[in-house]
């Protein structure tokens, strides 16, 4: 079977959860730098004129979260049954909501508003704001609450899933805006999960290898 191919820009970005999932599953893959001209001219393979694009023996597809879910289903990172799969979906969507707020309310605004980071912390990370009506589902407390329901140290009782991988990327993005000490003091279980995932031997090997881009995101950090 040929190695899967992942086409993206030479940054972590939206492809990083996919790379981490493949690494966790022990799947060797090839990385191909995206060609902007091809993206805009080849609607057959880039129907949204976007990357990442992922190709394996079953699919040739785009859309990062769709690719991640395909990889998770194929390589047993999606839970052992429909109940666990539902939990994975909860965590993924909760992380996506929070990451969107991080970019729009913190990272982008901080370029012009020096108070944006403090405002984001107060609204999205401080436990005191979790019960407020203005969270719209995006708060670190909600993700911590779901993690506390499991006895395994991961979001699922059965062990590692893409829920943990997406949450780890979530924490990495927040570490680009806030200190590790501050985040660990406020949400120690989430920071411990982040460290646990990155220390897994296959993921640690990926992070130390040539397929791991140094740049997280042009707007982060």
N, C-alpha and C positions, 0 to 999 in steps of 0.2 A: 504494500500500500504506500503510495507516495506521501511525503510529508505534507501536512497542511501548510498553506501559504497565507500570510497575513500582510496585507498591503496598507500602509499608513505613512504618516510623516515621521521623521526621526525624533519623536518626542513620546513621552508616556501617554498623556492625553486620554482620549476615549478608548484607546486600544489597551491600556495597561491592565484593566481587569481581565481582559481576554488572555493576555500574555500570562498573567499570574495563574489563571485557571488552567491553561495548558501546561504550565510548569508544574502546578500542584498535581496534575494527573499524570505527569511523567511523559508527556507527549512532545516529541521533537517537532519543531516547526521552522519554517523558513520565513524570514522577514524581507519584504520588498518595499523600497522607498516609493511613495506615491508620486505619480507624474501628474502635475496639475493639468496639463494639456489633455492627457488621456481621460482624466476625470470629467472634464467638461465636454469632451467630444464623443465619448463612448457610453451612450445612454443604455445600451444593452447590459453592460456590466456595472455601470454606476448610475442606476435609475434615479437616484436623488442627487447626482453630481456631488457625492460625498464619499469619504472613507471614514472608518476602516472598511475594507473588503476582505472577506475570508473565503478560502477555497479549500475543500477537502474532497474525499471520495464520494460524498453525498450531496454537498451543496456548493454553490457559488453565490454568496450573499453579501449584503451590506446591512447597515444599521447596527450600531455597537451593542445595544442591549439584546437585540435579536440574536446576534452572533454569540454573545455570552450565554444566553439561555440554551442555544443549540449545543455549544461546547459542554455546558453543564449536564444536559440530558445525556449526551453521548458518552461522557466519561465519568458518570456517576458522582456528580457534584451537585445534585439537585434534590437530594433527600430520598428516603427509602420508600415513601408512599405519598399519597395525595395530601395528607395532613401536613407532612413535612414540606412538601412542595409549596403549600399555601404559606407556610411560615417564611420560606425563602422569598416568595413574592412580596410579602409584607416588608421584609427588611430591605430588599432591593429598592422598592418604591419609596420607602422612608428615607433611604440614603440619597436617592436621586432628588427628592424634594429638598433635602437639606443642602446638598451640593449646589443646586441651582440658587438657593438663597445665599450661600457663601459667595458665589461669584457676583450675583447682582447687588447684594446689600453690603458686601464687605470688600472683596478684591477690587471690583470696578470703582465703587464709590470712594475707596480709600485713596485713590489717585488724586482726588480733588477735595475730599472731606477728611481731615485728620481725625475726626471723631467717629468715622464709620466703623472701625474695628471694635471700639468700645460699645457702640450701639448694637452691633451684631452679637457680640458676646452676651450682652444683657438680654437680647431677644431670643437667642437660639441656643445658648450654651449654659447660661446661669439657670440652675434648677428652679429658682424663684419664679421664673417666667413661664414654666412649662404648663401651668394650669390656665394661662391666659388665653383669651379667645383669639388673639392675633397671631398665634403660631401657625395656623393653617396647616397643621400636620408636620411642620418642619422644626424639630427640636432634638437636641442630643439626648434629652431625657427619655424620649420615646424609644430610641434605639437601645439605650441602656436597659430599659424595662423589659424589652423583648429578650435581650441576652440573659437577663436574670431568671427567665423561665426555664432555661436549660441547665442540666446538671453536668454537661460535658466540657464546659469551657468554650464551646462554640455555640452558634445559634440553634443548632439541631442536636438533640440527644444522641443521634447516630453519628455525629462527628462533623468534620469539615464539609462545607458547602460553599457555593458561590456567594451566599449571604455574607459569610465571613470575609471573603475576598473583597466584595464591594465595600463593606464596612471598613476594611483595612485601607483601601484607597481613599475613602472618605476621611479617615483620620490623617492620612498622609497629606491630603489637601489642606486640612485644618492646621497641620504642623507648619505649612508654608506661611500661615498668617499669625499663629500664636505659638508661644513657647511650649516645649514638651512638658516642662515642670507645671505650667499652669493647667494644661489639659489633663495631665495625669493626676493632679491634685483634685480636680473637679470630677473627672470621670475615670477612676482607676481601672475599672473592669474593661472599659472600651480600649484604654491604652494597653492593657495586658493582652487583650485579644489581638490588637495590632501587632504587638511584639511576638506573640505566639505564632501568628500566621507567617510573618516574615522570617522567623527562625526555622520553619519547616525545611528539612534538608533540600528538597527539590526546589523550593522557592528561593532559598538562600543561594543555591547554585546558579539559578537564573539571574538573581540580582548581581552576582559577582561576574556574570558572563557577558559576552559581546552583544547579546540580543536585548539587553536592558538599556534603554536610552537614559542618558544623564539628565536631560531636561524634562521636568515634570509637565509643565504647561507654560506657554509664553506669558500668560497673565498671572500665574501663581508664583509664589515665592517672594 
